[in-house]
Amino acid sequence: MSTVVATDIPVVLVRVADDPDGPDGPDTGSGAEVVVGVDIHEACDRVLTFAFEEAARRGCPLRAVHGWKMPAAYSYVPFFDPDDERDIVRSLTHMVDDMLRPWQHRFPGVDVRHHVFRGSAAEHLVRASRGAGLVVVGRRVHRSPLGAHLGSVAHAVLHHAAAPVAVIAHD
């Protein structure tokens, strides 16, 4: 794990299946989608480039996912209007569309789907990994006196994903 946090180049973790020929063996062949976690609050050019290149190379679809949570202040509000949540999802969906558009033009052969959801990004990426050939996550480059640091989403996906995981340092 220390290699993942100590380098600026992509690192891919591939687990050895208990029974590689069994039904739970990894499906890394063509057709298995590439799943990428996107964060609209971070520059993720390197993450998206890696994910699109892999999907193009494999000839498979790409699914981009973005999770969001309500600000902590909303926990004190006695009710939350469902129309507000729909407006938030609509706005975030447009932001993800805008983020993906340049790569869709660069990689017109890649079938791209995306999903914006309320909840833990890590949980959703782990769930999505069950049908994926590869999961691509970004990580912030944190340098501190205590050493490099791996974010909570990348950490959870590395430990729990069913598919191989590519960890790409953010720009």
C-alpha positions in Angstrom: 0.0 0.0 0.0 2.9 2.4 0.6 3.7 2.3 -3.1 0.3 3.7 -3.9 0.7 6.7 -1.7 4.4 7.3 -2.5 4.3 7.7 -6.2 2.8 10.1 -8.8 2.5 7.4 -11.5 -0.6 5.2 -11.8 -0.6 2.1 -9.7 -3.0 -0.9 -10.4 -3.8 -3.4 -7.7 -5.0 -6.8 -9.0 -6.0 -9.4 -6.4 -5.5 -13.0 -6.9 -8.8 -14.8 -6.9 -9.3 -17.7 -4.5 -10.4 -19.8 -7.5 -9.4 -18.1 -10.7 -11.5 -20.5 -12.8 -14.5 -20.2 -10.6 -17.5 -17.9 -11.0 -16.0 -15.2 -8.7 -12.7 -15.0 -10.7 -11.9 -11.5 -12.1 -13.5 -10.5 -15.4 -10.9 -8.3 -17.0 -11.8 -9.3 -20.6 -13.4 -7.1 -23.2 -16.9 -6.1 -22.5 -16.5 -5.6 -18.7 -16.9 -1.9 -18.1 -14.4 0.5 -16.7 -15.8 2.4 -13.7 -14.3 5.8 -12.8 -15.0 7.8 -9.7 -15.2 11.5 -10.5 -15.0 14.4 -8.1 -16.3 17.7 -9.5 -14.3 19.6 -6.9 -10.9 18.3 -8.0 -9.0 18.6 -11.2 -9.1 15.0 -12.5 -7.7 15.2 -16.0 -5.2 12.4 -15.3 -7.9 10.2 -13.8 -10.3 10.7 -16.7 -7.5 10.3 -19.4 -6.4 7.0 -17.8 -10.0 5.8 -17.6 -11.0 6.7 -21.1 -7.7 5.3 -22.6 -8.4 2.0 -20.8 -12.0 1.8 -21.9 -10.9 2.6 -25.5 -8.1 0.0 -25.3 -10.5 -2.7 -23.9 -13.4 -1.7 -26.3 -15.8 -1.5 -23.4 -18.2 1.1 -21.9 -17.1 3.6 -19.3 -19.3 4.4 -16.3 -18.5 7.6 -14.4 -19.9 7.9 -10.9 -20.1 10.9 -8.5 -21.3 10.7 -5.0 -22.5 13.7 -2.9 -23.6 14.3 0.6 -25.7 17.1 2.2 -23.7 19.7 4.1 -23.6 18.9 7.8 -25.8 22.0 8.6 -28.7 20.2 7.0 -28.7 17.6 9.7 -30.3 20.3 11.9 -33.1 21.0 9.5 -36.3 19.2 10.6 -37.3 18.3 6.9 -35.7 18.3 3.5 -37.7 19.2 0.5 -37.4 16.4 -2.2 -37.6 19.1 -4.9 -34.3 20.5 -3.5 -32.6 17.1 -3.8 -33.8 16.8 -7.4 -32.4 20.3 -8.2 -29.1 19.3 -6.6 -28.9 16.1 -8.6 -29.8 17.9 -11.8 -27.1 20.6 -11.2 -24.5 18.0 -10.3 -25.4 15.9 -13.4 -24.8 19.0 -15.6 -21.4 19.5 -13.9 -20.4 15.9 -14.5 -21.6 16.2 -18.2 -19.4 19.3 -18.6 -16.5 17.5 -16.9 -16.7 14.5 -19.3 -17.5 16.3 -22.5 -13.8 17.0 -23.6 -13.0 13.3 -23.2 -16.1 12.2 -25.0 -14.9 14.3 -28.0 -11.3 12.9 -27.7 -12.6 9.3 -27.4 -15.8 9.1 -29.6 -15.7 5.3 -29.7 -16.2 5.0 -25.9 -19.7 4.5 -24.7 -20.0 6.7 -21.6 -22.6 6.5 -18.9 -22.6 8.4 -15.7 -24.5 8.4 -12.5 -24.8 11.0 -9.8 -26.0 9.7 -6.4 -26.5 10.8 -2.9 -24.3 8.8 -0.5 -20.9 7.4 0.0 -18.8 7.4 -3.1 -16.7 4.6 -1.8 -19.7 2.3 -1.2 -21.0 2.9 -4.6 -17.7 2.3 -6.3 -17.2 -0.9 -4.4 -20.7 -2.0 -5.5 -20.0 -1.0 -9.1 -16.7 -3.0 -9.0 -18.6 -6.3 -8.9 -19.4 -6.0 -12.6 -16.4 -4.1 -13.7 -13.2 -5.0 -15.4 -11.4 -2.1 -13.8 -12.2 0.6 -11.3 -10.2 3.9 -11.6 -10.0 6.2 -8.6 -8.1 9.4 -8.0 -6.1 10.4 -5.0 -4.9 13.7 -3.9 -1.1 14.1 -3.5 -0.7 14.9 0.2 2.8 15.5 1.4 3.3 16.0 5.1 6.1 15.4 7.6 4.4 12.1 8.4 4.6 10.9 4.9 2.2 10.6 2.0 -1.5 10.1 2.6 -4.2 8.1 0.8 -7.8 9.5 0.8 -10.7 7.7 2.3 -12.4 6.8 -1.0 -9.3 5.4 -2.6 -8.5 3.5 0.6 -11.9 1.9 0.8 -12.0 1.0 -2.9 -8.5 -0.6 -2.7 -9.5 -2.7 0.2 -13.0 -3.8 -0.8 -13.3 -3.7 -4.7 -14.0 -6.9 -6.5 -12.2 -5.7 -9.7 -8.7 -4.5 -10.2 -8.2 -0.9 -9.0 -6.1 1.8 -10.7 -5.1 4.6 -8.4 -4.2 7.8 -10.2 -2.7 10.9 -8.5 -4.8 14.0 -9.1 -3.3 16.9 -11.0 
